[in-house]
Structures are given as C-alpha cells and as structure tokens.
Amino acid sequence: MYAGKLSGLELGKATRDAFGEALRDLGSEISELVTVDGDVGNSTRTEYFAKAYPERAFNVGIAESNMVGVAGGLAGSGKIPVVASFACFLLDNAFDQIRMAVAFPEMNVKLVGSHAGISIGEDGPSQMGIEDVGLACSLPGLTVVVPSDAACTRAATEAIIRNEGPAYLRVGRGKVAEVYPDGCNFELGKAIQLRDGADATIIANGLMVPAALDAATALKEQGVNVRVLDMHTIKPLDRDAIQKAAEETGAIVVAEEHLHHGGLGSVVCQAVCEMKPVPVESVDVGDVYAESGDPDGLLQKYGLTPDAVADAVKRAIARK
C-alpha cells in the first residue's frame, strides 16, 4: 500500500515527470530558459524541454562538474540555465563547481536533483542521493526545495525559475500520492498546513508528506490530534510556522527521506532550540547508507513509514 492511501489520496505522477512538464511549458513563456544535461535527460525528464526547444538544450555528456561550469557561464550571459542530473551525481560530484561557479558568484542557475532518496530502490546505494539536501543547505544564498507531489513540483519549478538567484530542487523517481489534487498554493519559504491539531506537529517534505498524513489519520482514530506541515522549502525556512507549532502543540516530529544529519531535521531542530525548545523526534534514513532493494521494502526497512511517524509522535508527546 502506498503512503497516502489511508488518507484517501490517489496515486499520482512522479515528481520528476511533473518537473519535466512544467519546464517544457515554461519554455514557451521564458525565452532565456535553457537546459544543461548530463546525458540523463530521459531520466530527469529534461528531454521534454529538449524535444520542444532543441536549440536551447545542451547535453555536455557524463561530466557533471563541467555541466555546472557551463551553466554558470550561460547564467553570466543572461540565460536561465536549468541543470539536471541524478541528485547524487549533481551535488556530490560537482559540489566544488556549484560552490565556485553558482553559489559564490550568486549565478541565476537552477539545479535539479532527480532520483533522490532511497526510494530509487534497485538502482542501488551508489545512486541514492541522501546527503544532497545537507550539501545544498550548506551553501549561502541557495534556495532549497523538496516538493511532495506533482502539483507541488509544478508550482515549485515555476517559482524557482521566476525567482532570481541560485536554487536546488529535489525530485524523485517513483509515483507518489496526490497531496494537492486541485493545485498547490505554493510560496517559496512558506510551509503549507495540511492538518490542524493541538497534541503535536509533524513537519515533513517529499514523499514523507503522504506518510505524515496517514500517521495523522491513524492517530486521530486513537484520540490524538496532530498538525501536519508540508515544509517544502528548507531554505529559506519558515521559522514562523515552526515557532507557532512549537508554542501551540508542544512537540514536533520531523519526517524526511534524507540522512539524519544536515537535512530538514537539522534545520528544524536549530530553529526550535533558538525560538521555543520542545521535544523533537526524527524519522529519516539515519546515519547509514542503505542497500539495494525493492523501494517499498527499503522504506519499510529504514522506517520511513506512516507507522514509524505515528510512533515518533507518541514518543514526542510522552516527552512533553
């Protein structure tokens, strides 16, 4: 059973598909938009844009560092380059070039990491981008977004492209539940409250948002009312929403498909400590590299499930 089904959510498109469609559609409106691809456009879905605008699509081959350098040059010439590859190839292989050619000079480059997380399954641990958010968040001036579903991804893609400055967008390989079947009221740096509740708050992003909703649904049947926030933008962080959640619910659970260190959990804990200390529990990959396997089996093994989120909520409430 996919996450979100317990809450009545339908299974929708993969976020990489929604990114590719949004990019292609924006190409007709924004003539400066170009893509720089590392020979994986059929996987990242930049091929949708390339087929519509072949004169504005550049494939530099399997050379992520060079890809980012080219994008920095294009941005310096007034273009809006979208650089896409697998999240681990882009952030890990080309980190120095992202730092020196994009973040430091504040180039208007949009970095898109596809196939993020352990949910890529049988592709194996060498291709699982699970430290990408931590690396991206460490760079000053970089906007970092992890959308939860197709509608949120379409809105996020348009937002980062229309917003001046460097950005990192993380998308996944597999299909995910439709959190926003009627469109997403997306604003960079503003969390979306999906459920209200007074006993605790679940702060989630990516595919853990449907899992958080399922956990809240199950807990409600047990008399526990939980607030759910979709924290799609990690940087800049919606500190006001976190402070409000801490003050009004007194306990927080952070759920993300990322290593324990450096991701959403780390920035939320920092904000909570600075503004309103309350118990915080984490649901994440942990401090290990996962193994290859069936995506659902991996999510179960590493505890990225609605049941794990619900258990974390109970632990957080017990610590009040």
C-alpha atoms as one frame of an Amber mdcrd trajectory, in Angstrom:
protein
   0.000   0.000   0.000   1.437   3.397  -0.952   1.702   6.210   1.597  -1.356
   8.440   1.450  -3.884   5.719   0.666  -5.122   5.556   4.265  -5.942   9.275
   3.980  -7.837   8.796   0.729  -5.139  10.221  -1.558  -4.919   8.908  -5.121
  -1.599   7.725  -6.534  -0.292  10.370  -8.946   2.723  11.073 -11.130   6.364
  11.012 -10.117   7.691  14.438  -9.196  10.360  14.171 -11.933   7.565  13.876
 -14.506   5.843  16.978 -13.144   9.147  18.868 -13.229   9.717  17.971 -16.883
   6.217  19.026 -17.879   6.447  22.328 -16.011   9.854  23.084 -17.530   8.576
  22.403 -21.045   5.515  24.615 -20.509   7.579  27.484 -19.111   9.825  27.332
 -22.155   7.169  29.000 -24.314   6.956  31.983 -21.947  10.588  32.450 -20.918
  12.904  32.689 -23.909  16.025  32.857 -21.672  15.295  29.394 -20.279  17.857
  26.738 -21.333  18.747  23.274 -20.058  22.145  21.720 -19.426  22.013  17.954
 -19.232  24.497  15.261 -18.196  23.231  12.643 -20.654  20.366  11.583 -18.391
  17.626  13.800 -19.802  15.403  10.787 -20.418  15.556  10.055 -16.686  15.393
  13.584 -15.282  12.690  14.486 -17.866  14.559  17.497 -19.258  14.056  15.666
 -22.553  10.513  17.100 -22.591  12.052  20.584 -22.892  14.759  19.391 -25.290
  12.212  17.953 -27.730  10.224  21.206 -27.721  13.233  23.568 -27.845  16.243
  21.633 -29.190  18.188  24.828 -29.894  18.036  25.701 -26.170  19.002  22.276
 -24.778  22.677  21.403 -24.216  23.932  17.904 -23.427  27.515  18.016 -22.155
  27.759  14.267 -21.589  28.551  12.426 -18.371  30.523  15.306 -16.891  28.620
  16.856 -14.008  31.354  19.261 -12.946  31.705  20.610 -16.475  27.916  20.774
 -16.729  27.695  23.124 -13.764  30.553  25.261 -15.081  28.791  25.633 -18.426
  25.599  26.625 -16.617  27.443  29.306 -14.671  28.718  30.754 -17.936  25.271
  30.707 -19.502  23.834  32.487 -16.465  26.561  35.108 -16.764  25.371  35.688
 -20.327  21.795  36.369 -19.237  20.330  32.905 -19.693  18.386  30.988 -17.057
  20.029  27.546 -17.106  18.329  24.535 -15.542  20.947  21.896 -14.733  19.575
  18.432 -14.079  21.101  15.088 -13.163  20.695  12.429 -10.525  20.850  14.122
  -7.117  23.957  12.208  -6.028  25.817  12.896  -9.284  24.935  16.593  -9.238
  25.523  17.539  -5.600  28.282  15.072  -4.730  30.341  15.076  -7.938  30.006
  18.750  -8.800  29.880  20.325  -5.339  33.022  22.400  -5.795  31.767  23.771
  -9.126  28.351  24.524  -7.568  30.132  26.408  -4.804  32.524  28.344  -7.046
  30.503  28.825 -10.269  26.974  29.155  -8.857  26.654  29.903  -5.115  29.663
  32.148  -4.525  29.017  34.436  -7.565  25.226  34.172  -6.959  24.526  32.973
 -10.501  20.920  32.511 -11.567  21.310  28.747 -12.030  18.586  26.239 -11.178
  19.956  22.876 -10.016  17.590  19.916 -10.191  18.484  16.636  -8.494  16.394
  13.701  -9.671  16.224  10.123  -8.337  16.775  11.398  -4.799  16.380   9.228
  -1.740  16.409   5.501  -1.065  13.139   5.069  -2.965  15.071   4.642  -6.226
  15.288   1.060  -4.983  17.131  -1.380  -7.205  19.301   1.357  -8.780  21.451
   0.821  -5.708  23.067   2.832  -2.909  25.754   4.379  -5.132  23.000   6.329
  -6.903  20.908   7.235  -3.843  21.122  10.960  -3.179  20.565  11.065   0.574
  23.053  13.743   1.605  22.124  16.189  -1.165  19.913  18.466   0.936  22.615
  18.845   3.578  25.170  19.805   0.936  22.784  22.246  -0.745  21.750  23.870
   2.537  25.392  24.494   3.435  25.790  26.942   0.532  24.918  30.571   1.301
  22.191  32.080  -0.873  20.948  28.803  -2.331  17.174  28.228  -2.190  16.425
  24.553  -1.402  13.050  22.964  -2.215  11.741  19.406  -1.746   8.191  19.159
  -3.145   5.799  16.429  -2.075   3.745  15.637  -5.172   3.203  16.513  -8.823
   1.159  19.671  -8.260   3.634  20.974  -5.693   6.509  20.204  -8.066   4.919
  22.098 -10.946   4.415  25.133  -8.703   7.901  24.851  -7.215   9.531  24.584
 -10.652   7.865  27.790 -11.807   8.660  29.544  -8.520  12.400  28.859  -8.555
  12.698  29.757 -12.245  10.852  33.073 -11.850  12.747  33.869  -8.634  16.153
  35.467  -9.273  19.052  33.541  -7.737  20.512  30.040  -7.416  18.225  27.219
  -6.321  18.172  23.463  -5.775  15.031  21.423  -6.491  14.882  17.777  -5.384
  12.590  15.335  -7.212  12.050  11.585  -7.050  11.831   8.641  -9.375   8.651
   6.793  -8.416   4.997   7.741  -8.384   3.690   9.471  -5.258   0.261  10.233
  -3.833  -1.588  13.401  -4.854  -1.395  15.619  -1.794  -2.754  18.554  -3.814
  -5.190  17.149  -6.403  -6.620  20.605  -7.168  -3.362  22.533  -7.444  -0.866
  23.751  -4.887  -0.881  27.160  -3.207   2.893  27.272  -3.249   5.061  30.110
  -1.994   8.825  29.842  -1.537   9.690  29.849   2.160   6.115  29.335   3.385
   5.034  25.976   4.818   1.576  24.627   3.944  -0.565  23.453   6.841  -2.424
  20.315   5.716  -3.999  19.319   9.041  -4.561  21.146  12.294  -4.120  19.613
  15.715  -3.094  20.524  19.241  -1.227  17.457  20.515   1.867  17.541  18.275
   3.110  18.669  14.845   4.567  16.571  12.046   6.865  18.587   9.781   7.562
  16.668   6.572   8.634  17.093   2.973   8.879  14.981  -0.176   7.296  11.553
  -0.111   7.074  11.682   3.683   4.208  14.169   3.472   1.649  11.485   2.482
   3.132   9.257   5.196   2.649  12.077   7.705  -0.988  12.455   6.657  -1.559
   8.720   7.080   0.044   8.852  10.519  -2.213  11.762  11.492  -5.251   9.842
  10.225  -4.355   6.760  12.249  -3.588   8.781  15.375  -6.888  10.653  15.154
  -8.686   7.316  15.464  -6.771   6.886  18.730  -7.796  10.307  20.010  -4.531
  12.075  19.162  -4.886  15.237  17.054  -1.793  16.119  15.073  -0.919  19.149
  12.962   0.799  18.394   9.642   3.033  20.903   7.869   4.423  20.422   4.359
   7.798  22.147   4.721   8.593  22.093   1.006  11.160  24.883   1.272  14.049
  24.097   3.579  15.948  27.251   2.759  14.710  29.879   3.407  12.966  28.103
   6.275   9.522  29.091   7.521  10.614  29.749  11.096   7.304  31.414  11.963
   5.390  28.193  11.230   7.839  26.192  13.346   7.633  28.596  16.276   3.822
  28.565  16.079   3.807  24.771  16.012   6.130  24.556  18.991   4.113  27.039
  21.028   0.684  25.632  20.169   1.360  21.862  20.085   4.439  21.455  22.318
   6.001  18.535  20.420   7.402  18.096  16.901   8.247  15.167  14.633  10.337
  15.742  11.508   9.963  13.229   8.649  12.232  13.208   5.589  13.876  10.833
   3.112  17.409  12.000   3.912  20.305  11.215   6.195  19.762  12.176   9.824
  22.328  14.952   9.658  22.117  18.079   7.529  18.562  17.876   6.213  15.162
  19.152   7.298  15.523  17.669  10.790  18.745  19.557  11.436  17.365  22.959
  10.414  14.116  22.422  12.336  15.998  21.427  15.489  18.169  24.525  15.176
  15.105  26.749  14.807  13.288  25.080  17.723  16.299  25.458  20.023  16.661
  29.123  19.114  12.965  30.044  19.419  10.919  27.637  21.557  12.583  24.449
  22.848  10.176  21.483  22.786  10.669  17.713  22.327  11.630  16.805  18.735
  11.717  13.288  17.256  13.106  12.382  13.828  12.051   9.913  11.141  14.754
   9.664   8.492  17.264   7.302   6.874  19.560   7.508   9.886  23.346   7.651
   9.763  23.831   4.780   7.313  23.944   4.122   3.600  21.025   1.998   2.514
  21.185  -1.114   0.370  19.685  -2.019  -2.974  16.193  -3.457  -2.994  12.523
  -3.039  -3.680  11.526   0.608  -2.977   8.655  -0.282  -0.642  10.819  -2.829
   1.153  13.563  -0.251   1.671  11.138   2.325   3.045   9.909  -0.329   5.473
  13.396  -1.446   6.481  14.647   2.076   7.158  11.496   3.151   8.964  10.117
   5.687   6.505   6.506   4.626   7.019   3.293   6.065   8.461   3.590   3.657
  11.404   7.093   4.911  12.176   5.884   8.522  12.050   2.967   7.712  14.363
   5.301   6.002  16.838   7.578   9.058  16.782   4.601  11.297  17.547   3.779
   9.188  20.607   7.386   9.417  21.796   7.424  13.178  21.349   4.148  13.629
  23.227   5.416  11.412  26.076   8.416  13.736  26.455   6.345  16.878  26.976
